[in-house]
Amino acid sequence: MTKSRAVVGSLVLAGLVGMAIFLRPRPVAKEELARPASITPVMLAVLRTKMGRHDLQMKALVARVILLDDDVVSRAAGEMFDEPSVARPLTGDELNGVLPERFFALQDELRSRARRLVVASERHDRAAVADEFALLSRACLSCHEVYLRGADVATSRQAGSP
């Protein structure tokens, strides 16, 4: 009788664990951008490597800007500044030829904002840190829009923004 209770209890426990795993809440937020038709899977792999590092850098910046941790803000923004850039297109360059010029301008702006964020955090200038982080984030959002919707949409929206 005890052996059958142990088996039944194990089966019930296994069923409950299985149901809990099956019914667990699924994340609703997207963790990455969709892939536009113009980006092939090979090109996407190259971009994912670069953007994966950028994702980690931005997460570190968000957390540390909020916590007023100037040392880590300076370090994370410095890493972003030092990150190798995607080179402007050369003849026959498959990846860079697909990316619009606006992407490269935003990449340059991101590096400039990262440098300014380093300076502001080293001066412990909270207002400047907030301003530069906001402008750096705006460059990121604009770049994502260029990636997803094309340079024309992002340029026209930026022209209409304050």
C-alpha positions as CSV (number, residue, x, y, z in Angstrom):
1,M,0.0,0.0,0.0
2,T,2.8,2.5,0.8
3,K,4.5,1.7,-2.5
4,S,1.3,2.4,-4.5
5,R,0.8,5.7,-2.5
6,A,4.4,6.7,-3.4
7,V,3.8,5.9,-7.1
8,V,0.5,7.8,-7.1
9,G,2.0,10.7,-5.2
10,S,4.9,10.9,-7.6
11,L,2.6,10.8,-10.6
12,V,0.4,13.6,-9.2
13,L,3.5,15.7,-8.4
14,A,4.9,15.1,-11.9
15,G,1.5,16.1,-13.4
16,L,1.4,19.3,-11.3
17,V,5.0,20.2,-12.3
18,G,4.2,19.5,-15.9
19,M,1.1,21.7,-15.8
20,A,3.0,24.4,-14.1
21,I,5.6,24.4,-16.8
22,F,3.0,24.3,-19.6
23,L,0.9,27.0,-18.1
24,R,3.7,29.4,-17.0
25,P,3.3,32.9,-18.1
26,R,5.0,33.7,-21.4
27,P,7.0,36.9,-21.9
28,V,5.0,39.4,-23.9
29,A,7.7,41.9,-24.7
30,K,9.8,41.3,-27.8
31,E,13.5,40.9,-27.0
32,E,14.7,41.8,-30.4
33,L,13.7,43.7,-33.5
34,A,12.1,42.0,-36.4
35,R,14.2,41.4,-39.5
36,P,13.4,43.5,-42.5
37,A,13.2,41.8,-45.9
38,S,16.4,43.6,-47.1
39,I,18.6,41.9,-44.4
40,T,19.6,38.4,-45.2
41,P,20.1,35.8,-42.4
42,V,23.9,36.0,-42.9
43,M,23.8,39.8,-42.6
44,L,21.5,39.5,-39.6
45,A,24.1,37.3,-37.8
46,V,26.8,40.0,-38.2
47,L,24.4,42.7,-36.9
48,R,23.3,40.5,-34.0
49,T,26.8,40.1,-32.7
50,K,27.3,43.9,-32.7
51,M,23.8,44.7,-31.4
52,G,24.1,42.0,-28.7
53,R,27.0,43.9,-27.1
54,H,25.2,47.2,-27.6
55,D,22.1,45.7,-25.8
56,L,24.2,44.8,-22.8
57,Q,25.9,48.3,-22.8
58,M,22.5,50.0,-22.9
59,K,21.1,47.9,-20.1
60,A,24.1,48.7,-18.0
61,L,23.7,52.4,-18.8
62,V,20.0,52.5,-17.9
63,A,20.6,50.8,-14.6
64,R,23.6,52.9,-13.6
65,V,22.2,56.3,-14.8
66,I,19.2,55.7,-12.6
67,L,21.4,54.7,-9.7
68,L,23.7,57.8,-10.2
69,D,26.7,55.5,-10.4
70,D,29.0,57.8,-12.4
71,D,31.9,55.3,-12.5
72,V,30.0,52.6,-14.2
73,V,28.2,55.1,-16.4
74,S,31.5,56.4,-17.6
75,R,32.9,52.9,-18.2
76,A,29.8,51.7,-20.0
77,A,29.6,54.8,-22.2
78,G,33.3,54.5,-22.8
79,E,32.8,50.9,-24.0
80,M,30.1,52.1,-26.3
81,F,32.4,54.8,-27.7
82,D,35.2,52.3,-28.2
83,E,33.0,49.7,-29.9
84,P,34.1,49.2,-33.5
85,S,31.8,50.9,-36.0
86,V,30.2,49.3,-39.0
87,A,32.2,50.7,-41.8
88,R,30.6,52.8,-44.5
89,P,30.0,50.8,-47.7
90,L,32.7,49.9,-50.2
91,T,32.0,48.6,-53.6
92,G,30.9,45.0,-53.3
93,D,30.4,45.1,-49.5
94,E,27.2,43.1,-49.0
95,L,26.2,44.2,-45.5
96,N,27.1,47.8,-45.6
97,G,25.6,48.3,-49.0
98,V,22.2,47.3,-47.6
99,L,22.3,49.8,-44.7
100,P,21.3,53.3,-45.6
101,E,23.6,56.3,-45.1
102,R,21.3,57.5,-42.2
103,F,22.4,54.4,-40.3
104,F,26.0,55.5,-40.5
105,A,25.1,59.1,-39.5
106,L,23.2,57.8,-36.4
107,Q,26.1,55.5,-35.6
108,D,28.4,58.5,-35.6
109,E,25.9,60.4,-33.4
110,L,25.8,57.5,-30.9
111,R,29.6,57.5,-30.5
112,S,29.5,61.3,-30.1
113,R,26.8,61.1,-27.4
114,A,28.6,58.2,-25.7
115,R,31.8,60.4,-25.5
116,R,29.8,63.3,-24.1
117,L,28.1,61.0,-21.5
118,V,31.6,59.9,-20.4
119,V,32.6,63.5,-19.9
120,A,29.4,64.4,-18.0
121,S,29.6,61.4,-15.7
122,E,33.2,62.1,-14.9
123,R,32.2,65.7,-13.9
124,H,29.3,64.3,-11.8
125,D,27.0,66.7,-13.7
126,R,23.6,65.0,-13.2
127,A,21.7,67.3,-15.5
128,A,24.3,66.7,-18.3
129,V,24.2,63.0,-17.7
130,A,20.4,63.0,-18.0
131,D,20.5,65.1,-21.1
132,E,23.3,63.1,-22.8
133,F,21.7,59.8,-21.9
134,A,18.4,60.9,-23.4
135,L,20.0,62.1,-26.6
136,L,22.0,58.8,-26.8
137,S,18.8,56.9,-26.4
138,R,17.1,59.0,-29.1
139,A,19.9,58.1,-31.5
140,C,19.3,54.4,-30.7
141,L,15.6,54.7,-31.3
142,S,16.2,56.5,-34.6
143,C,18.6,53.9,-35.7
144,H,16.1,51.1,-34.9
145,E,13.5,52.9,-36.9
146,V,15.9,53.2,-39.9
147,Y,16.6,49.5,-39.6
148,L,12.9,48.5,-39.6
149,R,11.2,51.2,-41.7
150,G,13.9,52.7,-43.9
151,A,15.8,56.0,-43.8
152,D,13.1,58.1,-45.4
153,V,10.6,57.5,-42.6
154,A,13.1,58.1,-39.8
155,T,14.5,61.2,-41.5
156,S,11.0,62.8,-42.0
157,R,10.1,62.1,-38.4
158,Q,13.3,63.6,-37.1
159,A,12.8,66.7,-39.3
160,G,9.4,67.2,-37.6
161,S,10.7,66.6,-34.1
162,P,11.7,69.5,-31.8
